[in-house]
Amino acid sequence: MEELVLKAVTIILLTMLKFIFGPTLGYAGGFSLLSTIVITITGMMSSVLLFTFLGKLLREKLLVKLFARRKKFTRRNRQFVVIWKKYGLPGVAFLTPLLLTPIGGTILLASFGSSKREIIISMFLSAAFWSTVFSVLIYTLGPEVISVFKS
């Protein structure tokens, strides 16, 4: 039982950093499809909640000191602005698991002044949708992919 909990916690922590770790490691760890979906949603929402409620503090205290001499308008920052202007809050939330990290998407939404409630709801809907899509794909295609590598 402890081993299973440790696996789940590890996957949650990794999913906080990169969304795709949830479905792939859930499958590799032998979790059920439903467990993998729940673990993936939990991982993404953990980082969303952490950076939604502590994001301003982290940005003011930590990032300002670490990146004090960085240029404000880098190519990457401009790309974030383009994504925001083109798709708005729902689009950024929807694209976060695909193009950004859960942390990056949350910080982007918070930076453009989205309310905490809007961020949490939109990111939860995105996490639920994409964790289901990715997990079903991985659980469906996983055995075929593995069999190709075994032969």
RONU-836408 format. One record per residue (C-alpha): residue in one letter; z, y, x. Coordinates in Angstrom, 2 decimals, always signed. Layout:
<r "A", <Z, Y, X>>
...
% end
This chain:
<r "M", <+0.00, +0.00, +0.00>>
<r "E", <+0.88, +2.42, +2.81>>
<r "E", <-2.44, +1.72, +4.48>>
<r "L", <-4.33, +2.56, +1.29>>
<r "V", <-2.42, +5.84, +0.86>>
<r "L", <-3.02, +6.72, +4.52>>
<r "K", <-6.76, +6.07, +4.09>>
<r "A", <-6.86, +8.25, +0.97>>
<r "V", <-4.95, +11.10, +2.62>>
<r "T", <-7.23, +10.95, +5.67>>
<r "I", <-10.32, +11.10, +3.47>>
<r "I", <-8.86, +14.01, +1.49>>
<r "L", <-8.16, +15.94, +4.71>>
<r "L", <-11.67, +15.30, +6.04>>
<r "T", <-13.23, +16.23, +2.69>>
<r "M", <-11.43, +19.56, +2.91>>
<r "L", <-13.61, +20.25, +5.93>>
<r "K", <-16.91, +18.67, +4.87>>
<r "F", <-17.59, +17.50, +1.32>>
<r "I", <-19.84, +14.51, +2.11>>
<r "F", <-16.99, +12.78, +3.96>>
<r "G", <-15.38, +11.97, +0.61>>
<r "P", <-18.08, +9.76, -0.91>>
<r "T", <-19.15, +8.15, +2.37>>
<r "L", <-15.67, +7.37, +3.66>>
<r "G", <-14.46, +6.33, +0.21>>
<r "Y", <-17.24, +3.76, +0.10>>
<r "A", <-16.64, +2.67, +3.69>>
<r "G", <-12.89, +2.45, +3.04>>
<r "G", <-13.38, +0.03, +0.16>>
<r "F", <-12.21, +2.34, -2.62>>
<r "S", <-13.55, +1.94, -6.15>>
<r "L", <-16.21, +4.36, -7.38>>
<r "L", <-13.73, +6.19, -9.61>>
<r "S", <-11.12, +6.40, -6.82>>
<r "T", <-13.73, +7.83, -4.46>>
<r "I", <-14.74, +10.49, -6.99>>
<r "V", <-11.09, +11.49, -7.54>>
<r "I", <-10.34, +11.53, -3.79>>
<r "T", <-13.43, +13.68, -3.12>>
<r "I", <-12.55, +16.16, -5.86>>
<r "T", <-8.96, +16.29, -4.57>>
<r "G", <-10.14, +17.01, -1.03>>
<r "M", <-12.48, +19.82, -1.99>>
<r "M", <-10.04, +21.38, -4.44>>
<r "S", <-7.23, +21.24, -1.87>>
<r "S", <-9.17, +23.48, +0.47>>
<r "V", <-10.36, +25.66, -2.43>>
<r "L", <-6.78, +26.22, -3.61>>
<r "L", <-5.49, +26.75, -0.08>>
<r "F", <-8.13, +29.33, +0.80>>
<r "T", <-8.13, +30.97, -2.63>>
<r "F", <-4.43, +31.69, -2.53>>
<r "L", <-3.95, +32.11, +1.22>>
<r "G", <-7.45, +33.33, +2.08>>
<r "K", <-6.61, +37.02, +2.17>>
<r "L", <-3.57, +36.42, +4.34>>
<r "L", <-5.52, +34.15, +6.69>>
<r "R", <-8.40, +36.61, +6.86>>
<r "E", <-6.14, +39.56, +7.60>>
<r "K", <-3.79, +37.90, +10.07>>
<r "L", <-5.73, +35.14, +11.77>>
<r "L", <-9.45, +35.82, +11.61>>
<r "V", <-9.17, +39.52, +12.42>>
<r "K", <-7.34, +38.70, +15.63>>
<r "L", <-9.65, +35.84, +16.58>>
<r "F", <-12.90, +37.62, +15.84>>
<r "A", <-11.99, +41.26, +16.33>>
<r "R", <-14.99, +42.01, +18.53>>
<r "R", <-17.61, +40.11, +16.51>>
<r "K", <-20.56, +41.88, +14.98>>
<r "K", <-20.12, +42.39, +11.25>>
<r "F", <-23.75, +41.89, +10.23>>
<r "T", <-24.87, +38.69, +11.88>>
<r "R", <-27.80, +36.60, +10.71>>
<r "R", <-25.42, +34.12, +9.10>>
<r "N", <-23.57, +36.89, +7.24>>
<r "R", <-26.88, +38.19, +5.91>>
<r "Q", <-27.77, +34.70, +4.70>>
<r "F", <-24.48, +34.54, +2.79>>
<r "V", <-25.25, +37.89, +1.16>>
<r "V", <-28.71, +36.65, +0.15>>
<r "I", <-27.21, +33.50, -1.40>>
<r "W", <-24.63, +35.60, -3.25>>
<r "K", <-27.15, +38.13, -4.59>>
<r "K", <-29.63, +35.47, -5.60>>
<r "Y", <-27.27, +32.96, -7.24>>
<r "G", <-23.94, +34.69, -7.90>>
<r "L", <-20.65, +32.85, -8.32>>
<r "P", <-22.01, +29.81, -10.21>>
<r "G", <-24.80, +29.33, -7.70>>
<r "V", <-22.57, +29.60, -4.66>>
<r "A", <-20.11, +27.14, -6.19>>
<r "F", <-22.95, +24.76, -7.07>>
<r "L", <-24.47, +24.96, -3.58>>
<r "T", <-21.18, +24.76, -1.66>>
<r "P", <-21.07, +20.94, -1.30>>
<r "L", <-24.73, +20.90, -0.27>>
<r "L", <-25.05, +23.87, +2.08>>
<r "L", <-21.58, +25.15, +2.90>>
<r "T", <-18.19, +23.63, +3.54>>
<r "P", <-15.51, +23.86, +0.84>>
<r "I", <-13.77, +26.41, +3.07>>
<r "G", <-16.95, +28.43, +3.63>>
<r "G", <-17.86, +28.52, -0.05>>
<r "T", <-14.36, +29.57, -1.05>>
<r "I", <-14.16, +32.31, +1.56>>
<r "L", <-17.61, +33.56, +0.53>>
<r "L", <-16.61, +33.74, -3.14>>
<r "A", <-13.30, +35.42, -2.30>>
<r "S", <-15.04, +37.90, +0.02>>
<r "F", <-17.29, +39.11, -2.76>>
<r "G", <-14.36, +39.76, -5.07>>
<r "S", <-14.50, +36.81, -7.45>>
<r "S", <-11.29, +36.23, -9.35>>
<r "K", <-9.10, +33.31, -8.34>>
<r "R", <-9.51, +31.76, -11.77>>
<r "E", <-13.33, +31.94, -11.59>>
<r "I", <-13.34, +30.47, -8.09>>
<r "I", <-11.11, +27.55, -9.05>>
<r "I", <-12.98, +26.71, -12.26>>
<r "S", <-16.47, +26.98, -10.77>>
<r "M", <-15.56, +25.05, -7.63>>
<r "F", <-13.86, +22.32, -9.70>>
<r "L", <-16.97, +21.89, -11.85>>
<r "S", <-19.11, +21.76, -8.73>>
<r "A", <-16.79, +19.25, -7.04>>
<r "A", <-16.73, +17.03, -10.13>>
<r "F", <-20.52, +17.10, -10.46>>
<r "W", <-21.41, +16.56, -6.81>>
<r "S", <-18.70, +13.99, -6.10>>
<r "T", <-20.01, +11.94, -9.02>>
<r "V", <-23.65, +12.32, -7.95>>
<r "F", <-23.03, +11.54, -4.27>>
<r "S", <-20.60, +8.70, -4.96>>
<r "V", <-22.91, +7.00, -7.47>>
<r "L", <-25.82, +7.32, -5.03>>
<r "I", <-23.80, +5.95, -2.13>>
<r "Y", <-22.31, +3.09, -4.15>>
<r "T", <-25.75, +2.24, -5.55>>
<r "L", <-27.76, +2.57, -2.35>>
<r "G", <-25.02, +1.65, +0.12>>
<r "P", <-25.51, -2.13, +0.02>>
<r "E", <-29.29, -1.78, +0.48>>
<r "V", <-28.89, +0.59, +3.40>>
<r "I", <-26.33, -1.68, +5.06>>
<r "S", <-28.54, -4.74, +4.57>>
<r "V", <-31.43, -2.95, +6.31>>
<r "F", <-29.27, -2.34, +9.37>>
<r "K", <-27.91, -5.89, +9.40>>
<r "S", <-31.36, -7.50, +9.51>>
% end
